[in-house]
Amino acid sequence: MFTGLSAFPLTPMDEVSIDENAFSQLVSRLAQAQVNSIGVLGSTGSYAYLNREERNLVTRLAVESAQGTPVVVGIGALRTRDVLRLAEDAQKAGANGLLLAPVSYQKLTEDEVFAHYQAVSQHSSIPICVYDNPTTTHFEFSDVLHGRIAALPNIASIKIPPLSNHLDEAKERVARLRAHIPHYVTIGISGDPSGATGLIAGCEAWYSVLGGLFPLPILAIVKASQRGDIDEVNRLSTALEPIWAFFRRYGSLRVIATSAELKGLVKAPSLPLPIKSLGGEERERLNACIADLL
């Protein structure tokens, strides 16, 4: 479950409700493409903008639409109490795994973050992926803390931030983290522009935003990596550079929402205000970039 392509779909919504039908169809597309797992309620799933009832709805829809593909559910929240409730909801709904970021308003200490994960690991019966995303949580894990958390029960993977695109530096980073964690805990790359580098550097999984909308090109990169065909990995990722440039400039969520709208897979608006999809000339430029993607 925490290897290969873990595809993270958009949660399409307006200020009234979640578009249940569009979301279910997005999940079904991923199952039909045979991704390795489907990650819902991550950053692309706008989990931070949804209440408990809405998140439970998304989880149930995902499990129902996944056609047996493992579903990993984001349970990040400010309070440990709320995370435990979300974990319970996800497990009752049939989720196969949990994704937990140390969401905070007050800056957290390492001991506080460890206790947070310890509480969830003790109350979970399904595997947990540690979501290391300092851009949104403003918390930076040390390798020592990763090692402490990875030794807890039910910790199965670490979703790491983007790596340097200098391959030697990326390999060194992955090796340094690997030295602190058990052999059975996988390392997965996020930040799609560095996804190919992460796979070449030794990551076992790609937690992909683009793969949540267009699974086929990302699956091709993952499979080339698994074959050891590094030239093909680089070639396929380089072909997506115009999209990576959009990700870097506007953020992956806006780009994915705009792409889904342009492809007619979701209705506009599809993001929670005040976030908006792209418009004007940039929308047209993106439309040209994704014309051939499936």
Backbone torsions as a table, in degrees:
resi	resn	phi	psi	omega
1	MET	NA	-38.0	-178.0
2	PHE	-102.1	39.4	172.0
3	THR	-136.9	166.4	179.4
4	GLY	70.2	-142.5	-177.8
5	LEU	-97.0	116.8	168.7
6	SER	-103.8	110.0	-171.3
7	ALA	-96.4	130.7	-174.8
8	PHE	-111.0	103.1	-178.4
9	PRO	-81.1	158.2	171.7
10	LEU	-66.0	148.3	166.3
11	THR	-103.4	96.6	-176.2
12	PRO	-71.8	135.6	-176.0
13	MET	-158.4	162.9	166.6
14	ASP	-125.5	-164.1	-176.3
15	GLU	-80.8	0.8	179.6
16	VAL	-105.2	-45.9	-172.9
17	SER	-160.9	168.8	170.4
18	ILE	-81.2	139.0	176.8
19	ASP	-82.0	91.6	-173.1
20	GLU	-62.4	-42.5	-177.6
21	ASN	-65.5	-45.4	-179.9
22	ALA	-63.9	-41.1	179.5
23	PHE	-63.2	-45.9	179.8
24	SER	-59.5	-38.6	179.6
25	GLN	-69.3	-36.3	176.0
26	LEU	-61.7	-43.3	179.5
27	VAL	-66.1	-42.3	179.4
28	SER	-60.5	-39.4	177.5
29	ARG	-58.3	-40.4	-179.0
30	LEU	-68.9	-41.1	178.1
31	ALA	-63.0	-42.6	-179.9
32	GLN	-65.6	-30.0	177.4
33	ALA	-77.6	-9.9	178.3
34	GLN	65.6	46.8	169.9
35	VAL	-66.4	162.3	-177.6
36	ASN	-77.3	-32.1	174.0
37	SER	-158.8	163.4	-179.9
38	ILE	-120.6	122.7	-178.3
39	GLY	-104.8	112.6	179.5
40	VAL	-108.7	156.1	179.0
41	LEU	61.5	35.3	164.5
42	GLY	-88.9	-161.9	-179.8
43	SER	-61.6	-39.7	176.9
44	THR	-67.2	-24.7	177.3
45	GLY	-85.3	3.1	174.8
46	SER	57.1	37.8	-176.2
47	TYR	-58.3	-34.7	-175.5
48	ALA	-67.9	-14.9	-177.0
49	TYR	-100.0	2.8	-174.1
50	LEU	-115.4	146.2	176.3
51	ASN	-85.2	178.3	-175.1
52	ARG	-60.4	-43.1	-178.5
53	GLU	-64.4	-41.1	179.2
54	GLU	-66.6	-39.2	179.6
55	ARG	-67.8	-37.2	176.9
56	ASN	-65.2	-38.6	177.3
57	LEU	-61.6	-47.7	-179.8
58	VAL	-60.1	-43.0	179.6
59	THR	-61.0	-46.9	-178.9
60	ARG	-64.1	-41.4	177.5
61	LEU	-62.7	-40.7	-179.3
62	ALA	-63.7	-47.1	-179.2
63	VAL	-62.5	-40.7	-179.8
64	GLU	-66.8	-30.7	-173.4
65	SER	-98.4	-6.0	-171.0
66	ALA	-81.2	-9.0	175.4
67	GLN	54.3	38.4	178.2
68	GLY	90.1	-9.6	174.9
69	THR	-67.1	134.4	-179.7
70	PRO	-57.8	138.1	-179.8
71	VAL	-114.6	125.0	176.5
72	VAL	-107.2	129.1	-171.4
73	VAL	-116.2	128.5	175.6
74	GLY	-72.1	132.7	-177.4
75	ILE	-126.7	18.8	-177.8
76	GLY	-64.1	138.7	176.4
77	ALA	-160.7	166.1	-175.7
78	LEU	-67.9	-37.6	-174.6
79	ARG	-107.2	140.5	176.6
80	THR	-58.0	-40.4	177.9
81	ARG	-53.1	-45.1	-177.3
82	ASP	-72.4	-36.2	177.3
83	VAL	-61.9	-41.6	179.2
84	LEU	-63.4	-37.8	177.6
85	ARG	-67.3	-41.7	178.4
86	LEU	-65.9	-37.2	176.8
87	ALA	-63.2	-41.9	178.6
88	GLU	-63.5	-43.9	178.3
89	ASP	-59.0	-46.1	-177.1
90	ALA	-63.1	-42.7	-179.8
91	GLN	-65.6	-41.6	178.3
92	LYS	-64.1	-31.3	-179.1
93	ALA	-78.9	-9.0	177.4
94	GLY	101.1	16.0	177.5
95	ALA	-62.1	150.7	179.4
96	ASN	-98.0	-18.3	-179.8
97	GLY	-158.3	164.3	-179.3
98	LEU	-121.3	146.4	176.9
99	LEU	-120.8	120.1	-173.3
100	LEU	-127.0	119.3	172.1
101	ALA	-103.1	145.7	177.9
102	PRO	-81.3	73.2	-177.8
103	VAL	-63.6	139.6	-178.0
104	SER	-150.1	157.3	166.8
105	TYR	-112.7	-53.6	168.4
106	GLN	-78.1	139.0	-179.0
107	LYS	-62.6	130.0	-176.1
108	LEU	-91.5	150.9	172.5
109	THR	-91.2	166.2	178.4
110	GLU	-63.0	-38.8	179.6
111	ASP	-66.0	-36.6	177.7
112	GLU	-65.9	-42.1	178.8
113	VAL	-66.0	-40.9	177.6
114	PHE	-60.6	-45.8	-179.6
115	ALA	-63.0	-34.5	177.6
116	HIS	-61.0	-51.0	179.4
117	TYR	-68.4	-35.8	179.2
118	GLN	-61.2	-42.9	179.6
119	ALA	-61.7	-43.8	-179.1
120	VAL	-68.5	-41.8	-178.7
121	SER	-63.0	-34.2	-179.3
122	GLN	-73.2	-22.9	-176.9
123	HIS	-107.4	9.9	-177.1
124	SER	-111.1	143.6	175.5
125	SER	-110.8	3.7	179.3
126	ILE	-126.6	160.3	-174.8
127	PRO	-65.0	153.0	-177.7
128	ILE	-121.6	137.3	171.5
129	CYS	-106.6	126.1	177.1
130	VAL	-78.3	124.8	-176.7
131	TYR	-101.8	101.9	-179.6
132	ASP	-94.0	98.1	-173.9
133	ASN	-137.2	75.6	-175.2
134	PRO	-62.6	-21.9	179.1
135	THR	-61.1	-39.0	-178.4
136	THR	-99.7	-32.5	-176.7
137	THR	-91.1	-20.4	-176.7
138	HIS	61.3	27.1	174.5
139	PHE	-122.1	132.2	179.4
140	GLU	-111.3	120.3	177.5
141	PHE	-73.7	137.7	165.0
142	SER	-86.1	159.9	177.0
143	ASP	-64.1	-33.5	177.7
144	VAL	-63.6	-43.1	177.8
145	LEU	-64.7	-42.1	175.7
146	HIS	-55.9	-41.5	179.6
147	GLY	-64.1	-41.5	178.6
148	ARG	-63.2	-44.7	-178.8
149	ILE	-69.3	-40.7	-177.3
150	ALA	-63.0	-22.9	179.4
151	ALA	-81.8	-7.4	179.8
152	LEU	-72.8	157.3	176.4
153	PRO	-60.3	142.6	172.8
154	ASN	73.6	1.8	175.0
155	ILE	-80.2	122.6	-171.7
156	ALA	-121.2	-19.6	-176.2
157	SER	-158.1	160.5	173.6
158	ILE	-127.5	124.1	176.7
159	LYS	-94.4	106.1	-171.7
160	ILE	-93.7	158.2	178.0
161	PRO	-69.5	172.1	179.2
162	PRO	-54.7	144.6	178.7
163	LEU	-98.2	164.3	170.6
164	SER	-61.0	140.7	176.9
165	ASN	-80.3	1.5	169.3
166	HIS	-83.0	113.2	-168.6
167	LEU	-58.5	-41.2	-179.5
168	ASP	-61.4	-41.4	179.1
169	GLU	-67.1	-38.7	178.8
170	ALA	-65.1	-44.4	178.7
171	LYS	-61.8	-40.7	179.1
172	GLU	-63.4	-40.7	179.8
173	ARG	-63.7	-46.3	-179.5
174	VAL	-64.2	-42.7	-179.8
175	ALA	-64.1	-37.8	-179.9
176	ARG	-64.8	-42.1	177.3
177	LEU	-68.7	-42.8	-179.1
178	ARG	-56.1	-33.6	-178.3
179	ALA	-66.8	-17.2	-176.0
180	HIS	-101.8	-9.8	-171.8
181	ILE	-120.4	156.0	178.4
182	PRO	-61.2	154.8	-175.7
183	HIS	-63.9	-25.9	-176.2
184	TYR	-84.0	-8.1	177.7
185	VAL	-88.4	119.8	-178.4
186	THR	-83.2	159.7	174.8
187	ILE	-115.2	126.5	179.0
188	GLY	-120.6	142.2	-179.0
189	ILE	-91.8	140.1	168.3
190	SER	-122.7	173.7	-172.3
191	GLY	82.1	84.0	-169.1
192	ASP	-53.9	-37.0	179.8
193	PRO	-59.2	-23.4	177.2
194	SER	-107.9	14.9	-178.3
195	GLY	-61.8	-46.7	-179.3
196	ALA	-62.8	-42.2	177.6
197	THR	-60.9	-41.4	179.4
198	GLY	-61.0	-42.6	179.3
199	LEU	-64.7	-44.0	179.2
200	ILE	-64.0	-33.4	-177.3
201	ALA	-77.4	-7.4	175.8
202	GLY	119.3	3.7	175.9
203	CYS	-70.2	139.6	-178.7
204	GLU	-88.5	-15.0	-177.0
205	ALA	-137.4	154.4	171.2
206	TRP	-120.9	111.9	175.5
207	TYR	-88.0	95.4	-163.4
208	SER	-108.9	133.4	173.3
209	VAL	-77.1	-51.0	179.9
210	LEU	-61.2	-36.9	177.9
211	GLY	-64.0	-19.8	177.3
212	GLY	-76.4	-13.4	176.9
213	LEU	-117.0	-41.3	179.6
214	PHE	-123.1	81.4	-173.3
215	PRO	-69.7	-30.1	-170.8
216	LEU	-63.1	-47.1	179.7
217	PRO	-66.2	-31.2	178.6
218	ILE	-75.1	-38.5	174.8
219	LEU	-59.2	-39.0	179.7
220	ALA	-61.9	-39.6	178.7
221	ILE	-67.4	-44.9	-179.7
222	VAL	-60.9	-45.0	-178.7
223	LYS	-66.6	-37.4	176.1
224	ALA	-63.1	-39.4	177.5
225	SER	-63.7	-43.3	-179.7
226	GLN	-65.0	-28.5	175.8
227	ARG	-79.5	-12.1	-175.8
228	GLY	81.4	17.3	-178.6
229	ASP	-90.4	80.6	-172.9
230	ILE	-66.2	-37.0	178.8
231	ASP	-60.6	-40.9	179.6
232	GLU	-69.3	-38.3	175.6
233	VAL	-56.4	-50.2	-178.2
234	ASN	-65.5	-39.8	-179.3
235	ARG	-63.4	-46.6	-177.3
236	LEU	-67.3	-38.8	179.0
237	SER	-69.8	-39.4	178.7
238	THR	-61.8	-34.5	178.5
239	ALA	-63.6	-22.8	-179.9
240	LEU	-94.7	5.9	-176.2
241	GLU	-55.2	-38.9	177.1
242	PRO	-57.5	-34.6	177.5
243	ILE	-75.0	-40.2	177.4
244	TRP	-58.8	-36.1	178.6
245	ALA	-62.8	-39.2	175.3
246	PHE	-64.0	-41.9	178.4
247	PHE	-57.8	-46.2	-177.2
248	ARG	-64.4	-36.4	-174.6
249	ARG	-82.3	-39.9	-171.2
250	TYR	-115.3	-7.9	-175.4
251	GLY	88.3	142.2	-173.1
252	SER	-65.1	-34.0	-177.1
253	LEU	-62.5	-47.8	179.5
254	ARG	-62.6	-39.8	-177.6
255	VAL	-68.2	-42.0	-179.5
256	ILE	-68.3	-42.1	178.6
257	ALA	-62.0	-44.6	178.5
258	THR	-61.9	-43.0	-179.9
259	SER	-62.5	-42.7	179.6
260	ALA	-64.5	-38.2	176.7
261	GLU	-65.4	-45.0	-178.5
262	LEU	-62.7	-35.3	-179.9
263	LYS	-81.6	-2.9	179.8
264	GLY	74.3	18.3	-180.0
265	LEU	-85.1	-22.5	175.2
266	VAL	-139.5	159.8	175.9
267	LYS	-87.0	152.9	174.1
268	ALA	-97.2	139.6	-2.3
269	PRO	-76.7	155.3	-178.6
270	SER	-126.4	7.9	-178.1
271	LEU	-122.2	153.3	177.5
272	PRO	-76.1	126.9	176.9
273	LEU	-61.7	143.7	16.3
274	PRO	-90.0	6.1	179.9
275	ILE	-73.3	139.6	-179.8
276	LYS	-132.6	149.8	173.6
277	SER	-73.7	170.8	-175.7
278	LEU	-74.2	152.3	178.1
279	GLY	-133.8	178.9	172.5
280	GLY	61.2	-141.0	-175.7
281	GLU	-63.2	-37.2	-179.4
282	GLU	-65.3	-35.2	177.8
283	ARG	-64.6	-40.9	179.2
284	GLU	-67.7	-39.0	177.9
285	ARG	-64.3	-41.7	177.9
286	LEU	-64.5	-39.1	179.3
287	ASN	-57.4	-39.9	177.9
288	ALA	-66.9	-35.6	-178.4
289	CYS	-67.7	-34.1	-174.1
290	ILE	-99.4	6.9	-172.5
291	ALA	-53.6	-37.8	-174.4
292	ASP	-99.6	2.9	-177.3
293	LEU	-83.3	143.3	178.9
294	LEU	-121.4	NA	NA
